[in-house]
Amino acid sequence: MSDHSAGVASGAAATLRPAAPADIAALLDLVHALALYEKAPHEVEMTAPMLHEALFGAQPLARAVLAEADGAVAGFALFFTSFSTWTGRAGLYLEDLFVLPAARGRGIGRALLRHLAREAVRLGCARLEWSVLDWNRPAIDFYQSLGAVPLDEWTRYRLKGEALAALAA
């Protein structure tokens, strides 16, 4: 499937479809549910207008895919294109993957990752990457069951808030 105009994919577990502007509230609810699961609900700053601009504005920064099961939204994947100077090719970076607890164990997470893998292959990407919290053993086990490998030699760094502003000054 491709871009926001992609068609619908169905599987036994769920129906996947690209997010549409009408899905902003549902996506934001899923982001808040993910933040609660990751023990950081206070860290979500994104608003519906911000998410709309990021996904559907003049210069979209990311794309999202929704999973629906039993007639309701059950999960999502939000991703964007990255670039590797080593491979000279694009990659896909999975920012968030989340399946509501009541919908887990039905293959929805696997379907979402399969969708992203197919998109990466279609686009000629060198890789599909993401980060996972080191305490999230269920997610780590799931990712490793798919053949994903941890990049233990890399440490992720972040500048934000006052530190970001100070460096920019």
GROMACS elastic network, one bead per residue, 0.5 to 0.9 nm:
[ bonds ]
;  ai    aj funct       b0    kb
    1     4     6  0.89259   500
    1     5     6  0.84396   500
    1     6     6  0.50119   500
    1     7     6  0.63248   500
    1     8     6  0.79781   500
    1     9     6  0.80056   500
    1    17     6  0.89258   500
    1    18     6  0.87615   500
    1   115     6  0.75666   500
    1   116     6  0.89599   500
    1   118     6  0.75771   500
    1   119     6  0.62771   500
    1   122     6  0.82426   500
    2     5     6  0.66430   500
    2     7     6  0.78722   500
    2    18     6  0.86434   500
    2   119     6  0.66435   500
    2   122     6  0.82227   500
    2   123     6  0.87191   500
    3     6     6  0.56506   500
    3    18     6  0.76000   500
    3    63     6  0.75597   500
    3   119     6  0.89740   500
    4     7     6  0.86059   500
    4    17     6  0.88146   500
    4    18     6  0.55603   500
    4    19     6  0.70737   500
    4    20     6  0.74248   500
    4    56     6  0.89364   500
    4    63     6  0.74469   500
    4    64     6  0.84062   500
    4    65     6  0.88962   500
    5    18     6  0.74159   500
    6    17     6  0.74145   500
    6    18     6  0.64724   500
    7    16     6  0.88419   500
    7    17     6  0.66953   500
    7    18     6  0.76593   500
    8    15     6  0.69443   500
    8    16     6  0.58869   500
    8    18     6  0.76498   500
    9    14     6  0.85830   500
    9    15     6  0.57782   500
    9    16     6  0.51610   500
    9    17     6  0.65022   500
    9   115     6  0.85362   500
   10    13     6  0.80407   500
   10    14     6  0.61960   500
   10    16     6  0.61917   500
   10    17     6  0.87340   500
   11    14     6  0.54361   500
   11    15     6  0.60830   500
   11    16     6  0.81344   500
   11   107     6  0.89488   500
   11   108     6  0.88162   500
   11   111     6  0.75847   500
   12    15     6  0.81219   500
   12   106     6  0.83518   500
   12   107     6  0.81618   500
   13    67     6  0.89571   500
   13    68     6  0.86730   500
   13    69     6  0.68157   500
   13   106     6  0.54081   500
   13   107     6  0.55561   500
   13   108     6  0.56939   500
   13   111     6  0.77642   500
   14    67     6  0.58714   500
   14    68     6  0.53345   500
   14    70     6  0.78982   500
   14    74     6  0.81651   500
   14   106     6  0.82585   500
   14   107     6  0.80022   500
   14   108     6  0.61577   500
   14   111     6  0.78004   500
   15    66     6  0.81084   500
   15    67     6  0.55697   500
   15    68     6  0.51605   500
   15    69     6  0.65135   500
   15   108     6  0.88552   500
   15   111     6  0.89667   500
   16    65     6  0.65712   500
   16    66     6  0.55765   500
   16    68     6  0.63895   500
   16    76     6  0.87769   500
   16   108     6  0.89662   500
   16   111     6  0.79792   500
   16   112     6  0.74081   500
   16   115     6  0.82549   500
   17    20     6  0.87789   500
   17    64     6  0.87088   500
   17    65     6  0.55541   500
   17    66     6  0.54542   500
   17    67     6  0.66786   500
   17    68     6  0.82083   500
   18    63     6  0.78037   500
   18    64     6  0.60258   500
   18    66     6  0.61187   500
   18    67     6  0.89321   500
   19    22     6  0.80396   500
   19    23     6  0.60609   500
   19    24     6  0.80239   500
   19    27     6  0.83031   500
   19    55     6  0.85423   500
   19    63     6  0.75634   500
   19    64     6  0.53675   500
   19    65     6  0.52350   500
   19    66     6  0.58492   500
   19    76     6  0.88274   500
   20    23     6  0.53863   500
   20    24     6  0.74556   500
   20    55     6  0.86797   500
   20    56     6  0.81771   500
   20    64     6  0.86019   500
   21    24     6  0.57895   500
   21    52     6  0.66565   500
   21    55     6  0.81832   500
   21    56     6  0.69555   500
   22    25     6  0.75122   500
   22    26     6  0.85100   500
   23    26     6  0.53125   500
   23    27     6  0.60603   500
   23    28     6  0.85779   500
   23    66     6  0.86993   500
   24    27     6  0.50791   500
   24    28     6  0.60673   500
   24    29     6  0.85636   500
   24    48     6  0.62144   500
   24    49     6  0.84879   500
   24    51     6  0.69268   500
   24    52     6  0.64111   500
   25    28     6  0.51225   500
   25    29     6  0.61873   500
   25    30     6  0.86968   500
   25    48     6  0.66279   500
   26    29     6  0.50478   500
   26    30     6  0.62981   500
   26    31     6  0.87183   500
   26    73     6  0.74491   500
   27    30     6  0.50299   500
   27    31     6  0.62244   500
   27    32     6  0.86906   500
   27    48     6  0.88240   500
   27    51     6  0.85420   500
   27    64     6  0.86276   500
   27    66     6  0.81418   500
   27    73     6  0.89420   500
   27    75     6  0.86720   500
   27    76     6  0.74840   500
   28    32     6  0.62637   500
   28    33     6  0.85975   500
   28    46     6  0.80748   500
   28    47     6  0.75733   500
   28    48     6  0.66609   500
   28    51     6  0.76991   500
   29    32     6  0.51316   500
   29    33     6  0.61961   500
   29    34     6  0.86408   500
   30    34     6  0.60732   500
   30    35     6  0.85350   500
   30    73     6  0.89501   500
   30    74     6  0.86860   500
   30    75     6  0.70522   500
   30    76     6  0.74377   500
   30    98     6  0.73634   500
   30    99     6  0.83175   500
   30   100     6  0.77994   500
   31    34     6  0.50590   500
   31    35     6  0.61800   500
   31    36     6  0.86524   500
   31    44     6  0.79745   500
   31    46     6  0.89922   500
   31    76     6  0.89598   500
   31    96     6  0.83170   500
   31    98     6  0.81717   500
   32    35     6  0.50069   500
   32    36     6  0.62027   500
   32    37     6  0.86364   500
   32    41     6  0.64477   500
   32    44     6  0.70420   500
   33    36     6  0.50968   500
   33    37     6  0.62528   500
   33    38     6  0.86609   500
   33    41     6  0.80028   500
   33    98     6  0.84514   500
   33   100     6  0.77062   500
   34    37     6  0.50069   500
   34    38     6  0.61505   500
   34    39     6  0.86050   500
   34    40     6  0.86326   500
   34    41     6  0.81647   500
   34    96     6  0.84037   500
   34    97     6  0.84893   500
   34    98     6  0.62869   500
   34    99     6  0.84384   500
   34   100     6  0.83692   500
   35    39     6  0.61708   500
   35    40     6  0.50467   500
   35    42     6  0.79735   500
   35    43     6  0.75242   500
   35    44     6  0.70360   500
   36    39     6  0.50175   500
   36    40     6  0.57254   500
   36    42     6  0.85278   500
   37    40     6  0.76087   500
   37    41     6  0.81771   500
   38    41     6  0.77214   500
   38   133     6  0.81758   500
   38   136     6  0.84655   500
   39    42     6  0.86337   500
   40    43     6  0.55270   500
   40    44     6  0.76696   500
   41    44     6  0.60563   500
   42    45     6  0.80627   500
   44    47     6  0.85658   500
   46    49     6  0.82602   500
   46    50     6  0.60198   500
   46    51     6  0.66554   500
   47    50     6  0.51697   500
   47    51     6  0.62640   500
   47    52     6  0.86031   500
   48    51     6  0.51405   500
   48    52     6  0.60692   500
   48    53     6  0.86231   500
   49    52     6  0.50202   500
   49    53     6  0.61679   500
   49    54     6  0.85864   500
   50    53     6  0.52019   500
   50    54     6  0.61687   500
   50    55     6  0.87236   500
   51    54     6  0.50167   500
   51    55     6  0.61668   500
   51    56     6  0.82239   500
   52    55     6  0.53455   500
   52    56     6  0.55306   500
   52    57     6  0.66683   500
   53    56     6  0.53257   500
   53    58     6  0.76101   500
   53    59     6  0.81242   500
   53    60     6  0.69303   500
   53    61     6  0.83317   500
   54    57     6  0.60121   500
   54    58     6  0.88855   500
   54    59     6  0.76831   500
   54    60     6  0.52115   500
   54    61     6  0.51007   500
   54    62     6  0.61675   500
   54    63     6  0.82915   500
   55    59     6  0.83691   500
   55    61     6  0.61503   500
   55    62     6  0.53913   500
   55    63     6  0.56785   500
   55    64     6  0.74705   500
   56    59     6  0.75598   500
   56    60     6  0.54970   500
   56    61     6  0.84086   500
   56    62     6  0.85875   500
   56    63     6  0.84708   500
   57    60     6  0.52938   500
   57    61     6  0.83440   500
   60    63     6  0.76098   500
   61    79     6  0.89220   500
   61    80     6  0.67077   500
   61    81     6  0.85405   500
   62    78     6  0.68341   500
   62    79     6  0.55870   500
   62    81     6  0.76122   500
   63    77     6  0.83413   500
   63    78     6  0.57228   500
   63    79     6  0.54761   500
   63    80     6  0.61209   500
   64    76     6  0.68632   500
   64    77     6  0.55431   500
   64    79     6  0.62830   500
   64    80     6  0.86916   500
   65    75     6  0.85371   500
   65    76     6  0.55179   500
   65    77     6  0.53018   500
   65    78     6  0.65518   500
   65    79     6  0.86338   500
   65   112     6  0.75993   500
   65   115     6  0.87030   500
   65   116     6  0.89670   500
   66    73     6  0.68476   500
   66    74     6  0.76324   500
   66    75     6  0.59508   500
   66    77     6  0.67122   500
   66    78     6  0.88443   500
   66   112     6  0.82559   500
   67    72     6  0.84443   500
   67    73     6  0.58957   500
   67    74     6  0.55039   500
   67    75     6  0.50378   500
   67    76     6  0.57527   500
   67    77     6  0.84321   500
   67    99     6  0.83056   500
   67   108     6  0.70111   500
   67   109     6  0.88439   500
   67   111     6  0.85098   500
   67   112     6  0.73533   500
   68    71     6  0.61842   500
   68    72     6  0.52341   500
   68    74     6  0.51427   500
   68    75     6  0.70497   500
   68    76     6  0.88887   500
   68   108     6  0.88199   500
   69    72     6  0.55107   500
   69    73     6  0.64154   500
   69    74     6  0.59052   500
   69    75     6  0.88806   500
   69   103     6  0.77415   500
   69   108     6  0.86453   500
   70    73     6  0.83768   500
   70    74     6  0.85996   500
   71    74     6  0.89606   500
   73    76     6  0.82132   500
   73   100     6  0.86755   500
   74    98     6  0.85400   500
   74    99     6  0.58023   500
   74   100     6  0.55633   500
   74   101     6  0.87103   500
   74   102     6  0.82118   500
   74   103     6  0.60484   500
   74   104     6  0.86692   500
   74   108     6  0.80425   500
   75    97     6  0.75403   500
   75    98     6  0.53401   500
   75   100     6  0.58378   500
   75   103     6  0.80673   500
   75   108     6  0.74703   500
   75   109     6  0.78480   500
   75   112     6  0.85551   500
   76    96     6  0.76887   500
   76    97     6  0.58111   500
   76    98     6  0.55983   500
   76    99     6  0.66033   500
   76   109     6  0.84911   500
   76   112     6  0.73376   500
   77    94     6  0.70761   500
   77    95     6  0.76044   500
   77    96     6  0.55276   500
   77    98     6  0.66546   500
   77    99     6  0.89004   500
   77   109     6  0.87613   500
   77   112     6  0.65392   500
   77   113     6  0.80308   500
   77   116     6  0.84153   500
   78    93     6  0.87053   500
   78    94     6  0.61188   500
   78    95     6  0.56329   500
   78    96     6  0.52071   500
   78    97     6  0.66528   500
   79    92     6  0.66729   500
   79    93     6  0.54737   500
   79    95     6  0.52639   500
   79    96     6  0.70232   500
   79    97     6  0.88181   500
   79   116     6  0.84320   500
   80    91     6  0.84509   500
   80    92     6  0.57329   500
   80    93     6  0.54309   500
   80    94     6  0.67751   500
   80    95     6  0.75325   500
   81    90     6  0.64989   500
   81    91     6  0.57063   500
   81    93     6  0.60932   500
   81    94     6  0.89259   500
   81   125     6  0.88837   500
   82    89     6  0.86852   500
   82    90     6  0.55633   500
   82    92     6  0.56265   500
   82    93     6  0.61195   500
   83    86     6  0.89393   500
   83    87     6  0.83868   500
   83    88     6  0.72624   500
   83    89     6  0.59411   500
   83    91     6  0.55930   500
   83    92     6  0.82174   500
   83   125     6  0.87525   500
   83   126     6  0.88532   500
   84    87     6  0.54377   500
   84    88     6  0.55660   500
   84    89     6  0.57499   500
   84    90     6  0.61962   500
   84    91     6  0.70606   500
   84   126     6  0.80691   500
   85    89     6  0.73223   500
   85    90     6  0.89916   500
   86    89     6  0.81032   500
   87    90     6  0.81714   500
   87   126     6  0.68434   500
   88   126     6  0.84989   500
   89   124     6  0.75837   500
   89   125     6  0.60250   500
   89   126     6  0.58860   500
   89   127     6  0.88044   500
   90   120     6  0.86373   500
   90   123     6  0.80889   500
   90   124     6  0.73588   500
   90   126     6  0.62214   500
   90   127     6  0.77487   500
   91   120     6  0.68058   500
   91   123     6  0.86110   500
   91   124     6  0.82123   500
   91   126     6  0.54602   500
   91   128     6  0.57984   500
   91   129     6  0.76225   500
   92   116     6  0.78263   500
   92   117     6  0.86255   500
   92   119     6  0.84850   500
   92   120     6  0.62136   500
   92   125     6  0.69164   500
   92   126     6  0.84196   500
   92   127     6  0.64968   500
   92   129     6  0.64374   500
   92   130     6  0.86666   500
   93   127     6  0.84329   500
   93   128     6  0.58522   500
   93   130     6  0.57056   500
   93   131     6  0.89830   500
   94    97     6  0.71415   500
   94   113     6  0.89936   500
   94   116     6  0.82992   500
   94   128     6  0.72133   500
   94   129     6  0.60934   500
   94   131     6  0.79159   500
   95   129     6  0.87994   500
   95   130     6  0.63461   500
   95   131     6  0.76354   500
   96   130     6  0.80837   500
   96   131     6  0.87702   500
   97   109     6  0.74089   500
   97   112     6  0.78983   500
   97   113     6  0.83564   500
   98   101     6  0.89785   500
   98   109     6  0.73475   500
   99   102     6  0.82740   500
   99   103     6  0.64450   500
   99   104     6  0.62094   500
   99   108     6  0.70293   500
   99   109     6  0.64724   500
  100   103     6  0.54162   500
  100   104     6  0.65049   500
  101   104     6  0.53206   500
  101   105     6  0.87891   500
  102   105     6  0.87095   500
  103   106     6  0.64821   500
  103   107     6  0.88816   500
  103   108     6  0.76282   500
  104   107     6  0.72893   500
  104   108     6  0.70181   500
  104   109     6  0.77828   500
  105   108     6  0.75479   500
  105   109     6  0.84807   500
  106   109     6  0.81538   500
  106   110     6  0.88700   500
  107   110     6  0.52094   500
  107   111     6  0.60982   500
  107   112     6  0.87046   500
  108   112     6  0.61832   500
  108   113     6  0.86429   500
  109   112     6  0.51390   500
  109   113     6  0.62555   500
  109   114     6  0.85192   500
  109   142     6  0.89149   500
  110   113     6  0.51356   500
  110   114     6  0.59673   500
  110   115     6  0.84915   500
  110   142     6  0.86206   500
  110   143     6  0.89961   500
  110   146     6  0.82049   500
  111   115     6  0.61079   500
  111   116     6  0.86990   500
  112   115     6  0.50851   500
  112   116     6  0.64077   500
  112   117     6  0.87155   500
  113   116     6  0.50233   500
  113   117     6  0.60797   500
  113   118     6  0.85386   500
  114   118     6  0.61099   500
  114   119     6  0.85199   500
  115   118     6  0.51832   500
  115   119     6  0.62155   500
  115   120     6  0.86582   500
  116   120     6  0.60607   500
  116   121     6  0.85819   500
  116   128     6  0.77249   500
  117   120     6  0.50205   500
  117   121     6  0.62018   500
  117   122     6  0.85190   500
  117   127     6  0.84809   500
  117   128     6  0.68163   500
  118   121     6  0.51093   500
  118   122     6  0.60210   500
  118   123     6  0.85595   500
  119   123     6  0.61159   500
  119   124     6  0.85526   500
  119   125     6  0.84579   500
  120   123     6  0.52047   500
  120   124     6  0.61665   500
  120   126     6  0.76457   500
  120   127     6  0.70139   500
  120   128     6  0.67499   500
  121   124     6  0.50368   500
  121   125     6  0.58509   500
  121   126     6  0.80207   500
  121   127     6  0.84916   500
  122   125     6  0.76455   500
  124   127     6  0.89140   500
  125   128     6  0.76291   500
  129   148     6  0.89070   500
  131   150     6  0.89197   500
  131   156     6  0.89389   500
  132   135     6  0.84331   500
  132   136     6  0.70008   500
  132   139     6  0.73706   500
  132   140     6  0.71061   500
  133   136     6  0.54414   500
  133   137     6  0.84906   500
  133   139     6  0.86106   500
  133   140     6  0.84573   500
  134   137     6  0.72355   500
  134   140     6  0.79491   500
  135   138     6  0.88402   500
  135   140     6  0.86642   500
  136   139     6  0.55517   500
  136   140     6  0.62842   500
  136   141     6  0.87473   500
  137   141     6  0.59791   500
  137   142     6  0.84089   500
  138   141     6  0.52511   500
  138   142     6  0.61377   500
  138   143     6  0.86927   500
  139   143     6  0.60900   500
  139   144     6  0.85202   500
  140   143     6  0.51990   500
  140   144     6  0.61184   500
  140   145     6  0.85276   500
  140   150     6  0.87299   500
  141   144     6  0.51852   500
  141   145     6  0.61052   500
  141   146     6  0.88492   500
  142   145     6  0.51037   500
  142   146     6  0.66845   500
  142   148     6  0.89622   500
  143   146     6  0.52683   500
  143   147     6  0.67848   500
  143   148     6  0.54772   500
  143   149     6  0.78425   500
  144   147     6  0.50611   500
  144   149     6  0.62076   500
  144   150     6  0.82094   500
  145   148     6  0.73050   500
  149   152     6  0.89016   500
  150   153     6  0.86941   500
  151   154     6  0.58259   500
  151   155     6  0.86395   500
  152   155     6  0.76049   500
  158   164     6  0.88311   500
  159   162     6  0.85362   500
  159   163     6  0.59983   500
  159   164     6  0.50898   500
  159   165     6  0.88628   500
  159   167     6  0.88218   500
  160   163     6  0.57465   500
  160   165     6  0.75733   500
  161   164     6  0.54112   500
  161   165     6  0.62985   500
  161   166     6  0.86493   500
  162   165     6  0.50169   500
  162   166     6  0.59160   500
  162   167     6  0.85529   500
  163   166     6  0.50875   500
  163   167     6  0.62348   500
  163   168     6  0.85812   500
  164   167     6  0.53185   500
  164   168     6  0.61881   500
  164   169     6  0.86862   500
  165   168     6  0.50582   500
  165   169     6  0.61249   500
  166   169     6  0.51965   500
